[in-house]
Amino acid sequence: MIITNPKIHQPILELVGEEADKLGIECYVVGGWVRDLILHRDSKDIDVVVVGKASADGEVPRWGILLAEAVAKRLGRGSHLSVFKTFGTAQVKKGDTEVEFVGARKESYRHDSRNPIVEDGTLEEDQNRRDFTINAMAICLNKDRYGELLDPFGGMYDLEDCIIQTPLDPDITFSDDPLRMMRAIRFATQLGFNLTGECFDAIARNKERINIITRERIADELNKIMLSRRPSEGWLLLDKTGLLPLIFPELAALKGVETMNGRAHKDIFYHTLKVLDNVAEAQGGLWLRWAALLHDIGKPRSKKYEPKVGWTFYNHNYLGAKMVPKIFKALKLPQNEKMNYVVKMVDLHMRPINLIEETVTDSAVRRLLFEAGDDINDLMLLCNADITSRNEDKVKRYHDNYELVMHKMVELEERDRIRNFQPPVMGDEIMQMFHLEPCALVGELKSAVKDAILDGIIPNDHDAAVIFIRQLAKDKGLETY
């Protein structure tokens, strides 16, 4: 079969084929780029497999590196060549295009490691080692066969049928490299495909093998799942295959419904996934999606049944915020401002909800603006996504009050400039005003000014703050200069 998609004739691929012909070797574009070409998806990273003959002494030259060097020389100024002799691979970059070159390989595995023993191989052996049929297709770049598709495992049919399956025995594929279990679920989520029954069952049988995979590699796959159009599909597959409690026990703990005296709480796990999908649909970023996934993570620890009230989850936001750093550390997610952002979102996520449920006061909205700062829009997006009740009247009331809170926020921010609030009177000025050394009283006066502004007692203005401080100091018996 010859691929006729115009993208196969882009200059960089034709150049690679020309240089391969000069060297007398076969070369093929393989893997994800071929898959995405057929799916009409954009893909800038190109993988090229090179097949060459052994020299007279029986040695196989590093054809991938030799071809990469020739291509980089041909591209000239602006191209960048990186050679990785240990692995026999090379990379050529020009602009936003990257081409990876490698010789055809075959692999074998040890039971205690996902790192394969790599040897030179044929194109067939190289395709055999691929993770999924849709990633095992190759397109020839040599002039006499340009555009010819080699699809030994029916990857084209699997793309048409929207299924994920392995080229060879899935038990061997997943046992050899357990990261492929995560990749199977990730591809299914990203592409909206289904795992075949054999693939699903093999993941369930081999799930314990995930323990030999580093948390960094798992986190990379989780982030790709999170950035999918409907990330809940990936988390549901992780749960159904049994991987979830092995890689994220705190999330698995959200599952289930408990009933007491005929009163049941909702399943927090499925509610969480609905909130996550809502955030994704609203185009929320990666870390807001993590905040959505973790917003109720503290509920199992705070759950309590009170006969007159029912199920309660008091302070679950506070407990959840305290759990986030430990979860991020265990999953090898960033221990920096990204984690702090998620902590903040989890801690504050109930504040807009409480405003929605109660009378919306200017003071409460000012304090929310002050604590959320530049993240207020993300917090409100999370709050809106968290409205998932089946009670239509309740949902309408929440959405109406949500709009009221949003309107008040805009109005107060324009008037009082509360977001990223800075005290109009600094500590140095207060010390000069009352001949004070640094002490707790200075902090008390600054805090009193902040509270007065947030409560609407005084405007966010220097002169008004000075008058307020002088009166407060007078009440405390302080004298000004």
N, C-alpha and C positions, 0 to 999 in steps of 0.2 A: 504494500500500500504506500502511495506517495502522498505526503502532507502538502496541501496546496495553500495553507494559510500564508498570507503575505509576510507575516512576521518571521517566517523561517528564512526569508531572503534578506534579513537585515545585514548590513555591511560587515559587522564584526563576525558573524557566523560564516559568511562566505570567505572572509579573510582567513579564518581558522582552517577551513577546508582547503584553501589554496596552499597554505603553508604545510599542512599535513601531506598533501599530494607531493610537494617538493621533497619531503623527507621520506616518502614511500611508505607511509603508515596509514592505518585506518583511524578515523576519529568520529565520535558520536556525541551529540548533546543528549543528556540523560536526565532522568529523575524529575524533580519538581518543575523545572522549566517546561519540559514536554507536557506534563500534566496540566499546567496552567495555560499553556498554549491551546490545548484542546478544549479547556473549559472557558477560554476567552477571558482569562484573568491576567492582570499585569504581573510580570516577574522580571526583575532586573538582574538577579543572580543566576548565572549560567554555569552548569557543571558539564565538563567535557571529559569523556573517557577515551583514552588512546590505546590502540592495540597495535603493537609492532612485533617484528620478528627478532629472535635472538641473534647475536653476532656470531662470527665464525668460531669463537672460543666458548660458545654456549651461554655467555652472559646476556641478559636482557637489559639494554640501555634504559635509562630513566626517560622514556619517551614523553611522558607528561611534561617533565621539566624542559626537555629539548624543544617541544612544540611551543610551550609558553614563552621561552626565550626568543624563538623565531617570531612569534606573534607580537611580543613587546617591541622588538626591533622594527618590525614592519609598521606598527602604530606610531612609533617615533615620539616626538616631544609631547608631553602631557600624559603619557602612559607610565604606569608604575608596576614593576615586576617584583614579586616576593617569592622566594624559593625556600621550600622546607625539605631539605635533603633527607633528613631522618625519615620522613614519611613518603618521600618520593613524589611530592605534590608541589604545585606552584600556582600562583594567582596573578592575574593581570587586571589592573584597574585603569579605566579611563573615563573621566567624568563620573556619572552615576551608574556605570556598568561595571560589573565584576565577572570575570571568567575564571573558574577553578579548573585546573588541569590535573589529571591523575591517570596513571596507567591502569589497565584492567586488572582487577584483583580477585582473589578468592580468599575466604576467611574460615578460620576454625576457632572454637572457643573452649575456655576452661570453665568448669562449673562455678568457680568462685569469683569470676570476673566477667564484666561485659566488654572488656577490651580484647579484641580479636587478635589472633596470630594471623598476620597478613602475608600472602605470597602472591607473586605474579600469576595472572590467570588469563582466561579467554573472556571475550565479551559475554558469552553464555554464563560463565561462572560469575562474572561481575553482576549480571542481572539476577542470578540465583540468590545472591547475598542481599538484595534489596529488601526493604521492610514490607512494602505492600505492592500489589500488582499495578496500582495506578502510578507508582513511583519507579516501576521497573521497565518502562518503555524507553526506547532509544531511537534517535533520528540520525541517519548518516549524513555527514557533512562533506564527504569526498565527492568530487565533481561528477564522476560517472554514476553515482548512486544518490546524489543530493536530494534530501527530503524523504528518503525511504524510511518508513517506520518499521522497527523491529519490536514486536509485542508478543513475546512467547507465552505470556500468562493471561492474555485477554484483558489487559488493563483498559483498553478502549470500551469493551463491553461493560466493565465494572463502573466506568465513568458514566455510561449511559444509564446503568441500573442504579447508580448512586449508592454503591456499596464499598466497604473497606474489607479486604481480605489479604492474606499473605500469599506470596508466590509458592512457598513450600509448606510443609507441615507447621501449623501455627504453634503447636506446643514446642517444637524445636526453635522456631523463630523467636518466641517470647522468652523461652528459657535461656537461650543463648544471649540475648540482649533485652533484659526486662524493660528498658526504657521504651522499647517499641510498644509496650502496652499503653503507656502514657501517650505516645505519638498516635496510636490508633484512635484513641478517644479524642485527642486533640483534632486530628484530621476530620473525624466524623462531625465534631462540633463546628469547626471552621467551614466545612463544605456543605453541611446539612445532609450528610450521608448516614447510612446505617451500617453497623457492624454485622457481618454474616453470623449465623448461629455458631458455626465452628470457631470463628474468631472470638466471639463473646465468651463462649464456654472455655476456650483455651486461656483467656485472660483470667477467668475465675479460678481455673485450676492452678495457674502459675502465679497468682497474686503475691504470694509470700516472697517470690524472687525479687520484688521491687525493693526489698531491704538492702540489696547490694548496690543500688543506684544512689549516687550522691544527691543530697538535698538541693544543691544548686541546679542540677539537671532537671529535677522534678519541678522546681520553682519556675524554670524557664518554660516548661510545658504548661504549667498552671497559668502563667501570665498570658500565654497565647490563647488558652481556653477563655480566660477572663475578657480578652479583647475581641472575642467572637460576637457575632450578631445576637445570639441567644446563648450566653454562657451557662445557663441552667442545664442545658442538654449535656454538657460535659460533666458537670457535677453529679447529675443523675446517673450517668454511665459509670462514673467512679464509684458511686454508691452501690449500684446494682451488681457490678463485677466484684465487689468486696475490697476494692483498693482504698476506698475513702477512710475507713478506720485505721488503716496502716500508715497513711501519709498525713491525715488531718483528723485525729480523733476528736478534737474539740467540736468540729463541725458535725461529725457523725453523732455526737451526743445531743444535738438539737432534734434528732428524729424521735417520733413517737408522740402519742397523745395519752395523757393520764386522766382518769375520771374519778371524781370523789363526790359522793352523794348525788349522783346523776349529773354532775356538772363537769364538763371537759374543757380543756384549753385547746387552742388550735395547734396544729403541728408546726412548730417553729421552723423546722428545716424547709418545708415547702413554702412557708411564708417568706423565708429569707431568700429563696431562689426566685420568687416572684418579684421581690423588691430589687434584686440584682438585675433581673431582666428589664424591669422598669427603668432603672438607671442606664442600662445599656441602650435601650430604645431612645432615651433622651440624650444620647451621645455623651454620657458622663465618661471621664477619663479613667485610666487604669486604677489609680489609687482611690478614686471615689467608688469604683466598683468593689475594691477590696473593703472599703468602709461599709458598703451595702452588705457584703457577705458576712461581715463581722459585727454588724450593728446590734444584733441580739445574742451575740455569743455568750454573754453573761447570764442569760435567762435560766439555764439549767441550775446554776449555782444559787440563784436568787429565788427560785420557784417555791411558793408556799401556798397552802390552802387555808383560807380563813372562812369559817362557816357563814358569817354574815356578808362576806364580800365575794367569795369565790377564789379563783386562782389569782395570785399576785406575783409580780416580778419587781418588787421595789429595788431601786438602785441598780438595776441590771446594766444600765448604761455606764455607771461608775465602775462596776465590777468588770464589764467588758473592756473598758478602756485600759484597765490595769492588766488584762490578759493579752492585749495586742502585742506589747514588746516581746513577751515570751513566745507567742505564736510566730511572730516575724523571725525571731532568732531560730526557732526550730525548723522553719521552712526555708531558712537562708534568704529571706527577703531583706531589703535594705534597712540598716539600722541608722537612719538619718532623718532628714526633714520629711521624707515621704512617709516614714513610719509615724512621725510626730503628727503629720496631717491626718492619718487614719485614726490615731488615738483621739485627736481633737474631734473628728467627725463622730466617732462612736460615743464619746463623752457627751457631746452636745445634741445628739440626734433627737432626744426627747423634748428639748426646749421648744422648738417650733410646734411640736405636737401639743404640748401643754398650753401654749398660747392659743392654739386653734380651739382647744377644748374649753378654755376659760375666757373671761372678758379680756379683750386685747387692750392693755394700757400702754401709753407712751413710754412709761418707765421700763416696762418689761421688754419692749421692742428695742429701746436704747441699749439695754444691758446685753441683749442678744447680739446686736450690731457690734458692741464693744468686744465681746468675747470671741465672736466668729471672725471679725476683721475682714480681710480680703477674701476669706473662704465662705462668706455668708451666702453667696449664690449657690455654691456647691451644697452647702448645708440645707438650703431650702429645696434644692432638687432632690436630695436624699429624703427629706421630709415628705415631699409630694409623692415620691416613689413608695413610701412606707404606708400609704393609704390603700389598703388591700381588702377592706372588709367586704363581705358579701351583702351586707345591709345597705341597699341603695340609698336610703334616706340618710344614713350615717355618712356614707361617702360624699353625698351632695353637701351635707352640712360642713364636713371637713374641708372640701374643696372651696366652698364659699368663704369660710373663715381663713383658709390659706391665702386666698386672693386679698382679703382684708389685711392680713399681716404683711403681705408683699407691698400693698399700697402704702401702709403706714411706714414701712421701712424706707421706701423711696422718699416719702415726704419728710421724715425725720432726718434722714441722711443729708438731704439737700439743705435743711435748716440748721442742723446742729453739728454736722461734720463729725459723727461719732466713730465711723469706721477708721481703724488705725489711729484711735484717739491718743493724743499726746497732751499731758497736763498743761494748761495755759500758764501755770506758775510752777517753776522748777524748784528743787530742793535748795539750791544755792541761794536763790532769792529769798526763800523763807528764812534761811539761817541769817542772812544779812538783816532782814526785817526785824528779827527778834534777838539778834546777837547770840545765836545758838551755835554750839558745836554739833557735828553730826550725832544724831540721837534718834530714839524711837518716836519722839514727839514730831519731828519733821515728817516722818513717814505717815503719822496719824493725820497731820494737817493736809498732806497731799491726798491721802485716801479720802478724807472728808470732802475735799474739793471735787474729786472724781465722782463720789456718790451723789453730791449735790447736783452736778451736771447731768448725770445719768437719770436722776429722779426728777429732773426738770425744775429744780428749785432755783437754779441760776443758769444763764446761758453759757455756752462754751466760749468764753471771752475772758481775756486777761484782766481787764479792769474790774469786771464783775467778780472774778475769782479773788482778786486782792481785797476787795471790800468784804467778801464773805470770810476770808481768812482773818482779817483784822477783827471782825466781830466775834469770830470763834475764839481767837486768841484773847480778846478782852474778857470773854466769859471764863476763860481759864486763868485769868489774872496775869497774862503776859503784857509787857510794855513794848511798844515799837520805838525805833529810833526817831 
